[in-house]
Amino acid sequence: TASFGESCAVSTPPVLESLIRDAAAIEAAAGSAATTPILLPVPMSAVPDSVACLDEAADALRKAVHVTTLLANQAPLLVNSYSQRLLLISHLFTRVLPIPLPRSAAAPTRAPSGCFWGAGPGYRQLHLRSETRLAILAAIHTLARHFTVAALGLPPTRELDAARIVTLGAMAAAADAAARLTPTNTPLSPACAHYAGTAGGPTKPFGFDAHTPLRAEAAGMLLLDSALLASRARVLDYFQAQEAWVAPDHVVFGLSPPPASAIAGIGGASMGVGAGDR
């Protein structure tokens, strides 16, 4: 009839509702268009291949922090963010920055002659400002966090474990040497002066308990890179030399259970804080 034909023309046919396209409803449900993320270029080549002094080392560390931060922030847009961060930091600490030379028991408060991690007469860098030393320590701290995240984010292999241990050992040696540096524009902070053993009075230097665990791990390392092999030997030599002049109660960050470290009490006394539980 006429009424049936009119109803078919103006209404949805039975069972065919899904074929009707309501453009206005679809656009409303879609919402606003997502902004396409901008992939910033990562200047990997900004990190130099060599450094000649501590000022250049601080600049190289700052550039490495910038590059690794870009890689971390853009990880969802990059394919190999973890690998690039790990290789960049490992390259920096095993090939670019020299590993400190071992200090002798006769002069533990002074870096050996010709050591890169020394400032003043007899070293390649005559003047060292306190802000340069602090910048080095802060950058090593940041890069250590980036390196740990990158290393734990990759599938474990023997080669990766070996590179991770050697690189972190090189970073620990560099941080230890940087903490002992004496700037020429201002005295060391009380904490660093006591750590280096230069605070005066009956004080002795502090150090890491790193040689024993590193030596145990080094026996089974699978190192396929000559730079990592050389770095392993230098890191072991550096921390082995510390065992001769670091007393057991002056070990910090020890992995074995030594006697209680004295750095908290000595550091508190130098700042006018009395002894006792806090």
C-alpha positions in Angstrom: 0.0 0.0 0.0 1.0 3.6 -0.2 1.5 3.9 3.6 3.9 0.9 3.6 5.9 2.4 0.7 6.2 5.8 2.4 7.3 4.2 5.7 10.1 2.3 3.9 11.3 5.4 2.2 11.6 7.5 5.4 12.6 4.8 8.0 15.4 2.2 8.4 14.5 -1.1 6.7 14.2 -4.0 9.3 17.4 -5.8 10.3 19.5 -3.3 8.2 20.2 -0.7 10.9 24.0 -1.5 10.9 24.2 -0.4 7.2 23.1 3.1 7.9 26.0 5.5 8.3 25.4 8.4 10.5 28.4 10.6 9.7 27.7 13.1 12.5 27.6 10.5 15.2 30.8 8.9 13.9 32.8 12.1 13.9 31.6 13.0 17.4 32.7 9.6 18.7 36.1 9.9 17.1 37.0 13.0 19.0 39.8 15.4 18.0 42.7 14.2 16.0 45.8 13.2 17.9 48.9 15.3 17.5 51.6 13.5 15.6 54.7 13.3 17.9 57.8 15.1 16.7 60.9 12.9 16.7 63.9 15.1 17.7 67.2 14.2 16.2 69.6 12.5 18.6 73.2 13.9 18.2 75.1 10.7 19.0 78.2 12.2 17.4 78.2 15.1 19.9 80.0 13.0 22.4 83.7 13.3 21.6 86.0 10.3 20.9 88.7 11.6 23.2 89.3 14.1 26.0 92.5 15.9 26.9 91.7 17.4 30.4 89.0 17.3 33.1 87.2 20.3 31.6 86.7 18.4 28.4 85.7 15.3 30.4 83.0 17.3 32.1 81.8 18.6 28.7 81.7 15.0 27.3 79.7 13.8 30.3 77.2 16.6 30.0 76.7 15.9 26.3 76.3 12.2 27.1 73.6 13.1 29.6 71.8 15.1 27.0 71.9 12.4 24.4 70.8 9.6 26.7 68.0 11.8 28.0 66.7 12.3 24.5 67.0 8.6 23.8 65.0 7.8 27.0 62.3 10.3 26.5 61.7 9.2 22.9 62.0 5.5 23.6 58.4 4.8 22.3 59.4 6.3 18.9 62.8 4.6 18.6 63.6 1.0 17.9 66.8 0.5 19.8 66.7 3.1 22.6 68.0 0.7 25.3 70.9 -0.6 23.1 71.9 2.9 22.0 72.0 4.2 25.6 74.0 1.2 26.8 76.6 1.3 24.0 77.0 5.0 24.2 77.7 5.0 28.0 79.9 2.0 27.7 81.9 3.6 24.9 82.3 6.8 27.0 83.7 5.1 30.1 85.8 2.4 28.5 87.2 4.2 25.5 86.9 8.0 25.9 87.5 8.7 29.6 90.8 7.2 30.9 90.4 4.9 33.9 92.3 6.3 36.9 95.7 4.9 37.7 96.1 3.0 41.0 97.2 5.1 44.0 100.1 3.8 46.0 100.0 3.0 49.8 102.8 5.5 50.3 100.7 8.5 49.0 97.0 7.5 48.9 95.9 11.1 49.0 97.6 12.0 45.7 97.0 10.7 42.3 100.1 9.2 40.5 102.1 11.4 38.3 100.6 11.5 34.8 97.2 10.3 35.9 94.4 12.0 34.0 92.3 12.3 37.3 94.6 14.8 38.9 94.9 18.5 39.0 97.6 20.9 40.0 101.4 21.0 39.5 102.6 17.9 37.8 99.3 17.1 36.1 98.0 17.9 32.6 95.3 20.2 34.2 96.8 22.8 36.4 93.6 24.5 37.6 90.3 22.7 38.5 87.2 24.6 39.7 84.8 23.0 42.2 81.9 23.3 39.8 83.7 21.2 37.2 84.3 18.5 39.8 80.6 18.6 40.9 79.5 18.5 37.3 81.5 15.4 36.7 80.1 13.6 39.8 76.5 14.7 39.0 76.8 13.5 35.4 78.3 10.1 36.4 75.3 9.7 38.8 72.8 10.4 36.1 74.5 8.2 33.5 74.8 5.3 36.0 71.0 5.4 36.4 70.5 5.5 32.6 72.9 2.6 32.1 71.3 0.5 34.8 67.8 0.9 33.2 69.2 0.2 29.7 71.1 -2.9 30.8 68.1 -4.4 32.7 65.8 -3.6 29.7 67.7 -5.9 27.3 67.7 -9.7 27.1 70.5 -11.1 29.3 73.5 -12.6 27.7 77.0 -13.4 28.8 78.4 -10.6 26.6 75.9 -8.1 28.0 76.6 -9.1 31.6 80.4 -8.7 31.1 80.0 -5.3 29.5 77.6 -4.2 32.2 80.0 -5.2 35.1 83.1 -3.7 33.4 81.3 -0.4 32.5 79.9 0.0 36.0 83.3 -0.7 37.5 84.9 2.0 35.3 82.1 4.4 36.4 82.8 3.6 40.0 86.5 4.1 39.6 85.9 7.5 37.8 83.5 8.6 40.6 86.0 7.6 43.3 88.8 9.5 41.6 86.6 12.6 41.0 85.5 12.6 44.6 89.2 12.8 45.7 90.0 15.8 43.3 91.0 19.0 45.1 89.7 22.1 43.4 91.9 25.2 43.2 89.2 27.8 43.7 87.7 26.5 47.0 88.4 23.9 49.6 86.9 20.5 49.4 83.6 19.9 51.2 84.0 18.2 54.6 82.5 15.0 53.3 84.9 14.8 50.3 87.9 15.9 52.4 87.3 13.1 54.9 86.6 10.7 52.0 89.9 11.6 50.4 91.8 11.6 53.7 92.9 15.3 53.4 90.8 16.7 56.2 93.7 17.0 58.5 94.2 15.4 61.9 94.1 11.7 62.5 92.0 10.9 59.4 92.4 8.2 56.9 91.0 7.9 53.4 87.9 5.9 52.6 87.3 3.7 49.6 85.1 1.1 47.9 85.0 -2.6 48.5 84.9 -3.4 44.8 88.0 -5.6 44.1 86.7 -8.8 45.6 83.3 -9.0 43.8 84.9 -7.8 40.6 87.6 -10.4 40.7 85.1 -13.1 41.3 82.9 -12.0 38.4 85.9 -11.4 36.1 86.8 -15.1 36.1 83.7 -16.0 34.0 83.3 -12.9 31.8 82.9 -13.3 28.1 84.5 -10.2 26.6 84.8 -10.0 22.9 86.0 -6.4 22.8 89.6 -5.4 23.4 88.6 -2.1 25.0 86.5 -4.0 27.6 89.4 -6.4 28.2 91.8 -3.6 28.9 89.2 -1.7 31.0 88.7 -4.9 33.1 92.4 -5.1 33.9 92.7 -1.4 34.8 89.6 -1.4 37.0 90.8 -4.5 38.9 94.3 -2.8 39.3 92.7 0.4 40.6 90.6 -1.2 43.3 93.2 -3.8 44.2 95.6 -1.0 45.1 93.0 0.4 47.5 93.0 -2.7 49.6 96.5 -1.7 50.8 95.6 1.7 52.2 91.9 1.5 53.0 91.2 0.3 56.5 88.3 -2.2 57.0 86.2 0.4 59.0 86.8 3.0 56.2 85.1 1.0 53.5 81.9 2.4 52.0 79.4 0.6 49.8 80.9 -2.7 50.8 79.3 -5.9 49.3 80.8 -8.0 52.1 80.0 -7.5 55.8 82.9 -5.4 57.1 82.9 -3.5 60.4 80.7 -0.5 60.7 81.9 2.4 58.5 83.3 5.4 60.3 82.4 8.0 57.7 79.0 8.9 59.3 80.5 9.7 62.6 83.5 11.5 61.3 81.5 13.5 58.8 79.0 14.5 61.5 81.7 15.6 63.9 83.2 17.8 61.2 79.9 19.6 60.8 79.3 20.0 64.6 76.9 17.1 64.9 77.4 15.1 68.1 77.7 11.3 68.2 74.7 9.1 69.0 71.8 7.5 67.3 70.0 9.6 64.8 
